[in-house]
Amino acid sequence: MKKTLFKRILVGFAFSPNLKANIFTSLRLANSLEAELFFIHVGKKTPVKEKTFEEILKDSPVQSKFTKVLWKEGDPIPTILKMCEKNKIDLLLLGAVQRENVLKFYVGSIARKITRKASCSVLLLIKPSIQEVPSKHVVVNAINEPNTEKTIRSAFEFSFLMNIPNVTLVGEISQSKVSMTADDDESLKKITEIKEGIETEEKNRYDDILLNIPESLKKNKKIQSQSIFGARGYSIGHYARVVRADLLVLNSEENRSSFLSRIFPKDLEHILSELPTDVLIIKNRKS
């Protein structure tokens, strides 16, 4: 039985060479998630732009059950945020391709500011495609934070709806937890024992979380877990790149004052400065 993860999706788009890939990818996503789809262009609406967009939209072999196009002029940041609130958006999708000008527009400073203030989850899409390319691997930030379990469940629901077969939980562990210096064999042995103990504790924590994930969401999936000692944000981004993950899912912590601080400023800066793959930042709304 399908779950309802995101009911309403808003897609920010620009008239770049990648427009068709962004539209097609958004339609496939909305179809798989059974969501209503809103497109927004912040800029002047012209007959040429409207015709171009409508032709691409009609050309897609996949359609969503509900599609609406919004044309707004003004500052992109407050305009997009306002449309998210007004249309009760659950997921904001900002699409771009690396090394393309639109990347600087949507995944540069504007995306940082939007992500900082967004009241909904955000998907940064760097690999849109006209032809469907099935995703194979999701990496989930399993850091020990209050809302991590909700985020992991959301990642499983997303991977279930998108038919993604591999899910890896990755917990970043600060090097400060191993404060000793390996000056000799004895200290090296002690450090190794400390790390192994921490890794065992983390593995038990992952297993406990997985017990609470419905079996229907775990069926036919290869599930792994990995603990990494290193700088937060950088470490998981590097891991996602090395294993060639198709999606990196990040946690947000509800008890901090701003969206950016919930996932830690340095973490987000590392991820956004060198996007390793598509990135989904889960905003866990209060029920």
N, C-alpha and C positions, 0 to 999 in steps of 0.2 A: 504494500500500500504506500502511495506517495505521500511525502511530507510537504508541508507548506513552509518553506524557509523564508523566501522573499516574495511578498505579494505584489510589490510595485517596484519597478526598476526605472531609474532615470539615467539616460546616456547623454553625456556632453559630447558634441561633435563639432568639428571644423571642416571646412572644404579643402582638405588636403588630398594628396594622391592616394591616401589610405582610406578614404571615406567609404568606399564600397566594402572593403574588408571589415571595417568597424561596424557597419550596418548589418552585414550578414552575420557576423559573430554575435552581435547583440540580439538579433532575432532568434538565433539558435539557442542562446542562453535563456531568453525569456520563454521559449517554447519548452525547453527541458525543465525549467523551474515552474512552469505553468503560471507565469507572472504577467501582469499588465505592464506594458512597455511605453515609456515616455522618452522622446528624444528632445533635446534642447540645443539650439544654436544661439549663442550670444553674439549678436551682430545684426546688421540690417537685412531684412527680408526682401529679396528681389524675385521677380518672376523666373529669372534664370536659375537662381539657387533653388527655388521651390520645385521647379521642373526637374532639375538634376536629382534632387533628393527623392522625389516621388518615383522617378524612373528606376532608380536603384532599389528602392523599397519594393516596388512591384516585381522586380526581376529576381528577388530572392525566392528560392524554392521552399523556404521555411518561413512561416508567418506566426506572429503571436496572436493570442486570442483577443488582445486589445492593444492598439497602437495609436499614440497621439504625438503630434509634432508641435513643439513650442518654439516660437520665434520671439526673442527678447533682445532689446538693445540696452546697453549699460555696462557697468563694471561686472566682469565675469564672476568674481567671487561672491558678492552679496546676491547677485541675480540667481546663480545656481543654488546657493544655500536657501534663498527664499522659495524657489520652486520645489526644493526638496520638502520644505515644511508645508507649503501650500497643498502639494499633491500627496502628502503622507507617504513619502518614498522610503522604502526599506533598504534599498541598495543603490548607491550612486556609482555608475561606471564611467571611468575616464579612460579613453582609449588613445594609444599612441604607439609608434614604432621607434625604437632606439635610433638615435642619430638623425631623426627627422625633425624639422622645425616645430611641428606640433607637439613633440615631446617636451620641448622647453615650455610650451604654452600650458599643457595640461599636467605634466609630471614634473615640472620644475617648481618655481616658487609659488605658482598659483595652486598647484595640487597640495603643497605643504600647508598653505593657508586654508584651503577648503577642508582638508583632512583634519586640521586642528579644530575646526569649528563645526564640522558636520555632525548632525544628530542621528545619522544613519550609517550603516556599514558602507565601506568604500572598496571598489575593485579597480585596481590600476592594471590596465590591460596593455601589454607591450607586444603581444603576439597574435593580433587578429588575423584572420585569413578568410578568403572568399570560399575556398573549399574547406570542408570540415576536417580538422586534424584532431583525432581523439586524444584526450589527455590521459596520461598513464600514471602519474605520481603526484600526490599531494603531500607537502611537508607542513606540519602544524607546530606552531610554537607552544610547547607544553611547559613553559616556565611556571614555577610554583607561585601562582597569584590567585586571588579569590574567584575570578570569573573564567579561569582557564578551562574548567570542566565544561562550562557552557559553550565556550569557543570550540573545544574539541568535538563536542556533539554537533555543533553547527557545521564543522568541517566534514564530519561523517555524513550528515544529511546532504550537504552539497555534493560530496563525492558519490553518494548513492544516486542522486537525481541526475548527475552528469556521467554516471557509469564509469567512474575512475577507479581502477582496480587496486592501486597501491596507496597506502596511507602510512606515513612515518611521523611519529611523535618525537619532537626534538626539544630537549630541555637544556637551556644555556645555564651554566654554572660559573659563577665568578671565581677567578683565580685566587681571590682573597680568602676563600674557604680553605685554601692550602697555603698557609702563610710561611711555611718553612722553606729554607733554601737547601737545595741538594748539593751540599759541600763534600759529602763522602758517601760511601755505599750504604751506611746505616741510615743516614738522613733520606737518601733516595728510596730505600726500602720503606721507611716510615711514610713518605709522601705517597708512594704507590698504595700502601695500605689504606691511607686516608681517602684517596681517590676511589679506590675500589669500594670502600664503605659507603661513600656518598652515592656512587653509581648504583649500588644495590638498593639504597633507600629510594632513589629516584625511580628505579625500575619497579619497585613495589608500589610507588605512587601512581605510575602510569597504569599498572595492572588494575589497581583499584578503580581508576577512572574508567577504564575499558569495561569493567564489570557492569557499569551503569549505562553503557551504550546499548541500545536495543540490538538484539541479535540480527534483526532484519536489516539493520544498517551495516552490519559487519560481514554479512553473508557474501561469500565468494571474493573476499578481499584479502590481500596480503598485508598484514599489519605488523609494523616494526616500531622499535623505540630506540632512541640514541641520546646519550648525554654528552654535552660538549663543554669543556672548560675553556673559557675565553671571554672576550669582550662581547657584551650583549648587543644584538643587532648585527654586528659585523660577522659573528660566528655563524649564526643561523643563515644569514644571507650567503656566506661562503659555502656552507653545507648544501643549501638549495641549488647553488650553481654547480657544484661538483657532482651531485647526483642527478643533475639535469631535471630537476622537478619542474612540473608544468604549472604548479600553483604553490605559493607560500601563504599560509593563513596565520595572521597575527592576532594576538589577544589584546583586548582593551580592558583596563581596570576601572570600574565604575566609581570608585571612591575618591579619585583624584579630581582636581578642580577643572582641568581642561582636557579635551580629547587628546591633544599632543602629549601632555604629561602622563596620560594613562598608559601609553606605550613607551614612555621615556623619550625625551628629545633626541638623544644620541642614537638610540635604536632606529628611530624613524629616519634620521638624517643618513645613517649608513645605508638603509634600505632604499630610500629615494634617490640617493646620489649614484648608486650603482645597481639599479633594479636587476636582480638576478633572474627574475621570471615574473609572471603575473602575480600580483600581490592582493590578497583579500584581507582587509582589516575589519574584524567583526566588532560591531557595536552591540553589546548586549542590553537591549532595552528592558526596562522594568515592566513586569506584567501588571 
